[in-house]
Amino acid sequence: MHNNKFIIIYNYLFLRCILMKAIDVAKYLITINEQKNKDENNSLSKLKLQKLLYYSQGYYSALYDKPLFNEEIRAWEHGPVVKEVYDYFKNLGDNAISANKENTLSEQELANLSLEEKETISEVYELMGQYSAWKLREKTHNESPWLETYDEKYKTDEQKNIISKEKIKKYFKNYIEEDEEI
């Protein structure tokens, strides 16, 4: 009986590690944005979502010494971008992301997020969600992970301009150690 419990727990944790995707984090951020701005019709722009993903990854990896999601973050012209999330929402054009069924987490998906994941993402939203997309863009352009990685001559090469997870973690660890706001 104890052996079966171990196998179930192991399988859950193993699948949990594999299944945590940047799109899940994005959908959770959209869900939070919807909850915070229900009466204001304040949809989230794709640009702002990308910056919140970057800050979520950085803060989480610095606190827990592991990435929040496995997808790479790239240094693009307008700041850090998770290409898989960009591709998911690119058909929206210039429209903001609405909090519909496809763009938010179901109850089951929400239950799959750990408490530390939910708390970290929520905290990042509280700290950074107050800023406009362009303010966040400007902020990321002045931070070393993007500054040290972005190279305009490689902007069309998908394998170039990848901001390493280690670089992101190191940068945010320094912020936390200095007790600064991300």
N, C-alpha and C positions, 0 to 999 in steps of 0.2 A: 504494500500500500504506500509506504513512504517513498519507495523507488518510483512509483507512478507519479506521485506529486512532484518529485524532483524533475522527472522528464517533462511534465506539463509546464512547470515553471521555466525550465531550461529552454524549451521550445518557444515559449512566449517571449522570453528575453532575447533569444536568438533572432526570431522574426521581427521583434521590435527594433533591434539594431539595423536590420536590413531594410525594414519598411519605412523608417523615418526619412521623409523626403522634404526637400525645400518647398514643394507645393503644399504640403501639409502645414508647414510653418506659415506660408503665405495665406492659406485659407483661414488659419487661426487668427492672423493679423486682421484679415477682412472681417471676421466674426467679431473681434474686439472692437474694431472701428464702427461696425454697425451697432453694437450695444452701447457704445459711448455717444454716438451721434444720431440716435433714432429719430429725434424730433427735428434735426437740422438738415437731413438729406445730404450729409457730407460724405460722398463716395470717396474712395481712395484712388489716387492716380497710380499708374503703373510705375512712374518714376519714384514716387514716395514709397511704394511697396518695396521696390528693390533696395532702397536705402535702409528701410526697417529690417529687411532680411539680413543685410550686411551687419547691422548693429546687433541683431539677435544672435547671429553666428559668433560675432566677436565677443560679446558679453558672456555668452554661454560657454564658449571654449576657454575663456580666461578663468571663469569661475569653477568649471568642472573638469578642466584639462582634457576635454574631448570635444569634437565638433558637434553641433546641434543637428546638422544634416551633412550628407556626403557629397552633394554636388559642388562643383568648383564655383568660385566667385571670380569673375573676370573684371579687369580694369578697362571699362569702356569709356568713350568720350564723356558721357554724362555721369560717370562714377561707377561704383561697383555694381555688377549685374550677375544674377544667377540665370544663365541662358535658358535652362529648362523652364523656369517660371516666365521668363520673357516670351518664350515660344508659346506657352500655354495661353497667354493673354494678348498676343500680338494682333489677333484678328479684331480686337476692340478699336484699333486705330488710336485716335486721340481721346476717345471716350474714357471716362473713369470706370473703375471696376465696381459693379453693383454687387450687393450682398444677396445673390440668389442661391438657389440650391446647389448649383454646380461650383460656385465660388466660395462656399463656406463649408465647415465641417459638419458632418452628421453627428448625432448623439454618440454613435458607436466610435466614429473617428476621434471625437473629442475625448471619449473615455480612454482611448489608446495613448493619449499624450500623458507623460508622467507629470507629477506635481512640479518637479524642478523645471521641466520644459515650459509648462504653462506659466509658472511664476516669472521665469526669465523673460519670456516673450511679452508677457503683460507689463513687466517693469520697463522693458525697452520701449514699448508703446507709450507708457506714461511719460517717460523721459523725452523721447524723440518725436512722438506723434503730434506734439503741440507745434512743431515746426512745419513750415511749408516744404513742398518737394524741392523747390529751388534752394531754400536755405540748407536743407540736408545735402543736396548736390554740392553746394559750395563748401560745406563742412567736410565732406568726404574728399574733396579735391585738395584740402589742406592737411590731410592725414597721410602719414608715411606709407601705409599699405598701398594706397592708390598712387601716390606720388612716385614711389620707388618702382612701381610695376608698369604703369601706363606708358606706352610708347606709340605715338601716332602712326609711325610707319608700319606697325603691325596690327592696326585696328581691324583689318579684315581677316586676319589669321586667327582662327579659333583656338589654336594651341598656344599662341603667345598671349601675353597680358593676363595670365592666370595669377591671381593673388594667392600665394600659398597659405594653407591653413595655419602653418606655423607662424608666418609673418603676422597674420591676423591675431592669433592667440597672444603672441608676444606684445603686440601693440596694445591690446586691451588689458593685458595683465599689468602693464606699466600704468595705465590709467587707473586701474583698481588700486594698485599699490600706492599711487600718489593721491588716492581718495578724491579723484576728480569725477565730475559727471561725464558720462559718455556722450 
